Amino acid sequence: METGTIPIDDLSGGFDLQATVECGQSYCWEREDGRTYEDGIAHGGGQWYTTVVPTGTHEGVRAGEDGGRSGDGHADIDGGDTNAGYEVIRARQTNGALQWEGTTDARPYLTHLLGLDDDLEAILGNADDPLLRRATERYEGLRIVRDPPFPTLISFICSAQMRVLRIHWMQRAMAREFGARVRFDGETYHAFPTPDRLAAASEADLRELSLGYRAPYVKESADLVADGVRHPAEAKGKEYEDAREFLKRFVGVGNKVADCVLLFSLGYLEAVPLDTWIRTAISEYYPDCERGSYAETSRAIREAFGGDYAGYVQTYVFYYLRTGGE
């Protein structure tokens, strides 16, 4: 086991681990007490969180996601799995620092996965919008994650008409049923399944995990990746709206889901997913941004939210309104 700490004072704009991983943008982390997403308002806590990611995740958006490829990970794979190459990362926030444990040096992984290299002071420090000021004051240090693309795609395909707790349960159920079992520090953890392993599941198998009508969307999208037809990481580098259109070629992916993948995985910090809460914000605070279509409304609210970092504003406003902000 390797261990270490990252001083919070070294991070521009601070950091809030619980708000970051439990605000509704990520389903790749598990609270050690098993109560992920059970708190109605989650921020400032000191719980341990764990994620299992392919080795090299911090080096490239597609690292370790192609299924069946072996790697050089330091974790022990249980149950006869052949796709070795995982790292287990644990972290908690305590005494002004982000404390971590892992199968490897977790600092570059945490920096990448939790956006610790984002300059929050520059991104949000000059906010003069009253709604954003209230949101940033309540959830200071919330950062946008960079989750691996394939789990992010599947998570948000499952998100339609679903509470965040149920979405999290679905992702954990798929990991337990189809993911590699990884041992670390005497415990067994489950990685999110690779495209190959998820594609090998039947629609009936997925329905048994309570995916409901989302099961065929998950199955067909996993098939596309496993068969080499397309991968969500291939959107990276395209112009923003072209990247959104590319992701909509996956089954069950519309504009909002595509924007979630772009924002919470692929680094498109200008993306603003138009979910229920952001549409509420538009109706109540930015009515001039409603243009009648997703594309035009998206352009207008991105401008209202500051352009290049509009996705950060979206994430703060989304969480503030979802947790009862006024």
C-alpha positions as CSV (number, residue, x, y, z in Angstrom):
1,M,0.0,0.0,0.0
2,E,1.1,3.5,-0.8
3,T,-0.1,6.5,1.2
4,G,0.1,10.3,1.2
5,T,-1.6,13.6,1.6
6,I,-2.4,16.6,-0.6
7,P,-2.7,19.9,1.3
8,I,-6.0,21.6,0.5
9,D,-4.3,25.0,0.8
10,D,-2.2,24.1,-2.2
11,L,-5.3,23.8,-4.4
12,S,-6.6,27.0,-6.0
13,G,-10.1,27.7,-4.7
14,G,-10.0,24.9,-2.1
15,F,-11.6,21.5,-2.4
16,D,-14.7,19.6,-1.1
17,L,-14.4,15.9,-1.7
18,Q,-17.9,14.9,-0.6
19,A,-19.6,17.6,-2.6
20,T,-17.5,16.7,-5.6
21,V,-18.3,13.0,-5.6
22,E,-21.8,13.1,-4.3
23,C,-23.3,16.1,-6.1
24,G,-24.7,14.0,-9.0
25,Q,-21.9,14.2,-11.5
26,S,-20.1,10.9,-10.7
27,Y,-21.1,7.3,-10.0
28,C,-17.6,5.9,-9.9
29,W,-16.9,6.4,-6.2
30,E,-18.2,4.4,-3.3
31,R,-18.3,5.6,0.3
32,E,-16.7,3.1,2.7
33,D,-19.8,3.3,5.0
34,G,-22.0,2.2,2.0
35,R,-24.1,5.3,2.2
36,T,-23.1,7.1,-1.1
37,Y,-25.9,9.5,-2.1
38,E,-27.9,8.8,1.0
39,D,-27.3,12.3,2.4
40,G,-29.8,14.8,1.1
41,I,-27.2,17.6,1.2
42,A,-23.6,16.2,0.9
43,H,-20.6,18.4,1.5
44,G,-17.8,18.9,3.9
45,G,-17.7,15.3,5.2
46,G,-14.7,13.3,6.2
47,Q,-15.7,9.8,4.9
48,W,-13.4,7.5,3.0
49,Y,-14.3,7.1,-0.7
50,T,-12.9,4.4,-3.0
51,T,-12.7,4.0,-6.7
52,V,-11.2,1.3,-9.0
53,V,-9.8,2.6,-12.2
54,P,-7.7,1.1,-15.0
55,T,-4.0,1.7,-14.7
56,G,-3.0,4.8,-16.6
57,T,-6.4,6.4,-16.4
58,H,-4.7,9.7,-15.6
59,E,-2.7,9.6,-18.8
60,G,-5.4,9.2,-21.4
61,V,-9.2,9.2,-21.6
62,R,-9.3,5.7,-23.1
63,A,-6.8,4.0,-20.9
64,G,-7.8,0.4,-20.0
65,E,-11.3,0.6,-21.4
66,D,-11.0,-1.6,-24.4
67,G,-11.6,-4.8,-22.6
68,G,-9.5,-8.0,-22.3
69,R,-6.2,-6.1,-22.4
70,S,-3.7,-6.9,-19.7
71,G,-1.8,-4.2,-17.9
72,D,0.7,-3.6,-15.2
73,G,-1.6,-2.8,-12.3
74,H,-0.5,-3.6,-8.8
75,A,-3.9,-4.9,-7.5
76,D,-4.6,-8.6,-7.3
77,I,-7.5,-9.7,-9.5
78,D,-9.9,-12.3,-8.0
79,G,-12.1,-14.8,-9.7
80,G,-10.1,-15.7,-12.8
81,D,-10.3,-12.3,-14.5
82,T,-7.9,-11.8,-17.3
83,N,-8.1,-8.0,-17.7
84,A,-5.6,-7.1,-15.0
85,G,-4.3,-3.6,-14.8
86,Y,-6.4,-1.8,-12.1
87,E,-5.6,0.6,-9.4
88,V,-7.6,1.0,-6.2
89,I,-7.6,4.5,-4.8
90,R,-9.0,5.6,-1.4
91,A,-9.3,9.2,-0.3
92,R,-10.8,11.2,2.5
93,Q,-10.7,14.9,3.5
94,T,-9.4,15.5,7.0
95,N,-7.5,18.2,8.9
96,G,-7.0,20.5,5.9
97,A,-5.7,17.7,3.6
98,L,-6.8,15.1,1.1
99,Q,-5.5,11.9,2.6
100,W,-5.1,8.9,0.3
101,E,-4.2,5.3,0.1
102,G,-3.8,3.1,-2.9
103,T,-2.1,0.4,-4.9
104,T,0.1,3.1,-6.5
105,D,1.0,6.7,-6.1
106,A,-2.5,8.2,-6.1
107,R,-1.6,11.8,-6.5
108,P,-1.7,12.0,-10.3
109,Y,-4.9,9.9,-10.4
110,L,-6.6,12.1,-7.8
111,T,-5.5,15.2,-9.6
112,H,-6.9,14.0,-12.9
113,L,-10.1,12.3,-11.6
114,L,-11.1,15.1,-9.2
115,G,-10.0,18.1,-11.2
116,L,-7.5,19.2,-8.6
117,D,-5.5,21.1,-11.2
118,D,-8.4,23.3,-12.1
119,D,-7.9,26.9,-11.0
120,L,-11.2,27.5,-9.2
121,E,-10.1,31.0,-8.2
122,A,-9.7,32.0,-11.8
123,I,-12.8,30.1,-13.0
124,L,-15.2,31.3,-10.3
125,G,-13.5,34.0,-8.3
126,N,-15.0,36.9,-10.2
127,A,-18.6,35.6,-10.4
128,D,-21.0,38.5,-10.2
129,D,-24.2,36.5,-10.7
130,P,-26.2,36.4,-7.5
131,L,-27.4,32.8,-8.0
132,L,-23.8,31.6,-8.6
133,R,-22.5,33.5,-5.7
134,R,-24.9,31.8,-3.4
135,A,-24.1,28.4,-4.9
136,T,-20.3,28.8,-4.6
137,E,-20.5,30.1,-1.1
138,R,-22.5,27.0,0.0
139,Y,-20.4,24.4,-1.9
140,E,-17.0,26.0,-2.0
141,G,-14.4,23.7,-3.4
142,L,-16.8,21.5,-5.5
143,R,-14.9,20.5,-8.6
144,I,-15.8,18.8,-11.9
145,V,-14.7,15.2,-12.2
146,R,-12.9,13.5,-15.1
147,D,-14.4,10.0,-14.9
148,P,-13.4,7.4,-17.5
149,P,-15.6,7.7,-20.6
150,F,-17.2,4.3,-20.9
151,P,-18.6,4.2,-17.3
152,T,-19.7,7.8,-17.6
153,L,-21.6,7.0,-20.8
154,I,-23.4,4.0,-19.2
155,S,-24.1,5.9,-16.0
156,F,-25.9,8.7,-17.8
157,I,-27.7,6.4,-20.2
158,C,-29.2,5.0,-16.9
159,S,-30.0,8.4,-15.5
160,A,-33.2,9.1,-17.4
161,Q,-36.1,9.6,-15.0
162,M,-34.0,8.3,-12.1
163,R,-32.8,9.6,-8.7
164,V,-29.1,9.8,-8.2
165,L,-29.2,7.1,-5.5
166,R,-30.8,4.7,-7.9
167,I,-28.4,5.5,-10.6
168,H,-25.5,4.8,-8.2
169,W,-27.1,1.5,-7.2
170,M,-27.4,0.4,-10.9
171,Q,-23.7,1.2,-11.5
172,R,-22.6,-0.7,-8.4
173,A,-24.8,-3.6,-9.4
174,M,-23.2,-3.9,-12.8
175,A,-19.8,-3.7,-11.3
176,R,-20.6,-6.5,-8.8
177,E,-22.1,-8.7,-11.4
178,F,-19.8,-8.2,-14.4
179,G,-16.7,-6.3,-13.2
180,A,-13.3,-7.5,-12.2
181,R,-13.0,-8.3,-8.5
182,V,-10.0,-6.5,-7.2
183,R,-8.4,-7.2,-3.8
184,F,-6.7,-4.5,-1.8
185,D,-5.8,-4.2,1.8
186,G,-7.8,-7.3,2.7
187,E,-11.0,-6.1,0.9
188,T,-12.5,-7.0,-2.4
189,Y,-13.6,-4.1,-4.7
190,H,-15.4,-4.3,-8.0
191,A,-14.3,-2.4,-11.1
192,F,-16.8,-1.1,-13.6
193,P,-17.2,-3.7,-16.3
194,T,-15.2,-3.3,-19.5
195,P,-17.2,-2.9,-22.8
196,D,-16.5,-6.5,-23.6
197,R,-17.7,-7.9,-20.3
198,L,-20.8,-5.7,-20.4
199,A,-21.6,-6.6,-24.0
200,A,-21.4,-10.2,-23.0
201,A,-24.4,-9.7,-20.7
202,S,-27.8,-10.3,-22.0
203,E,-30.6,-7.8,-21.9
204,A,-32.4,-10.1,-19.4
205,D,-29.3,-10.1,-17.2
206,L,-29.3,-6.3,-17.2
207,R,-33.1,-6.1,-16.5
208,E,-32.4,-8.3,-13.4
209,L,-30.3,-5.5,-12.1
210,S,-33.3,-3.2,-12.3
211,L,-32.2,-1.3,-15.4
212,G,-35.7,-1.6,-16.8
213,Y,-36.2,0.0,-20.2
214,R,-32.6,1.2,-20.1
215,A,-31.3,-2.3,-20.4
216,P,-31.4,-2.5,-24.2
217,Y,-29.7,0.9,-24.5
218,V,-26.9,-0.2,-22.2
219,K,-26.5,-3.5,-24.0
220,E,-26.5,-2.0,-27.5
221,S,-24.1,0.9,-26.6
222,A,-21.7,-1.6,-24.9
223,D,-21.9,-3.7,-28.1
224,L,-20.9,-0.7,-30.2
225,V,-17.8,-0.1,-28.1
226,A,-16.9,-3.8,-27.7
227,D,-17.2,-4.4,-31.5
228,G,-15.0,-1.4,-32.2
229,V,-17.7,0.6,-34.0
230,R,-17.2,3.7,-31.9
231,H,-15.9,4.6,-28.4
232,P,-17.1,7.7,-26.4
233,A,-13.4,8.8,-26.0
234,E,-13.4,9.4,-29.8
235,A,-15.4,12.5,-29.1
236,K,-12.4,14.1,-27.5
237,G,-10.8,16.8,-29.6
238,K,-13.8,17.5,-31.8
239,E,-15.5,20.9,-31.7
240,Y,-17.9,21.0,-28.8
241,E,-21.2,20.7,-30.7
242,D,-19.7,18.1,-33.1
243,A,-18.6,16.1,-30.1
244,R,-22.1,16.2,-28.8
245,E,-23.5,15.0,-32.1
246,F,-20.9,12.1,-32.1
247,L,-22.0,10.9,-28.7
248,K,-25.7,10.9,-29.8
249,R,-24.8,8.1,-32.1
250,F,-24.8,5.8,-29.1
251,V,-28.1,4.1,-28.3
252,G,-30.1,5.9,-25.6
253,V,-28.0,9.1,-25.8
254,G,-29.7,12.4,-26.4
255,N,-28.4,16.0,-26.1
256,K,-28.5,16.1,-22.2
257,V,-26.7,12.7,-21.8
258,A,-24.1,13.6,-24.4
259,D,-23.4,16.9,-22.6
260,C,-23.0,15.0,-19.3
261,V,-20.3,12.8,-20.8
262,L,-18.6,15.7,-22.4
263,L,-18.5,17.7,-19.1
264,F,-17.9,15.0,-16.5
265,S,-15.5,12.8,-18.5
266,L,-14.0,14.5,-21.6
267,G,-13.0,17.9,-20.3
268,Y,-15.5,20.1,-22.2
269,L,-15.9,22.6,-19.4
270,E,-18.2,24.7,-21.6
271,A,-20.9,22.0,-21.7
272,V,-24.2,22.8,-19.9
273,P,-26.5,19.7,-19.7
274,L,-30.0,21.0,-19.8
275,D,-31.6,18.8,-17.1
276,T,-34.7,19.6,-15.0
277,W,-32.8,21.8,-12.6
278,I,-31.0,23.9,-15.2
279,R,-34.3,24.3,-17.1
280,T,-35.8,25.5,-13.8
281,A,-32.9,28.0,-13.4
282,I,-33.5,29.2,-17.0
283,S,-37.2,29.7,-16.3
284,E,-36.8,31.5,-13.0
285,Y,-33.5,33.4,-13.4
286,Y,-32.5,33.5,-17.1
287,P,-35.8,33.5,-19.1
288,D,-34.2,35.2,-22.1
289,C,-32.0,32.1,-22.6
290,E,-35.0,30.0,-23.5
291,R,-34.9,29.7,-27.3
292,G,-37.2,26.8,-28.0
293,S,-34.7,24.2,-29.0
294,Y,-31.9,22.4,-27.1
295,A,-29.2,23.6,-29.3
296,E,-30.2,27.3,-29.3
297,T,-31.0,27.3,-25.6
298,S,-27.7,25.6,-24.9
299,R,-25.8,28.3,-26.7
300,A,-27.6,31.1,-24.9
301,I,-27.2,29.7,-21.4
302,R,-23.5,28.9,-22.1
303,E,-23.0,32.6,-22.8
304,A,-25.0,33.6,-19.7
305,F,-22.9,31.2,-17.6
306,G,-19.6,32.7,-18.9
307,G,-18.6,30.7,-22.0
308,D,-15.5,28.5,-21.6
309,Y,-16.3,27.5,-18.0
310,A,-20.1,27.4,-18.2
311,G,-20.1,23.8,-17.1
312,Y,-18.7,24.8,-13.8
313,V,-21.4,27.3,-13.3
314,Q,-24.0,24.7,-14.3
315,T,-22.6,22.2,-11.8
316,Y,-22.8,24.6,-8.9
317,V,-26.3,25.9,-9.8
318,F,-27.6,22.4,-10.4
319,Y,-26.4,21.2,-7.0
320,Y,-27.6,24.3,-5.2
321,L,-31.1,24.1,-6.7
322,R,-31.3,20.3,-6.3
323,T,-30.5,20.7,-2.5
324,G,-33.2,23.3,-1.9
325,G,-31.3,26.5,-2.6
326,E,-33.3,29.7,-2.8
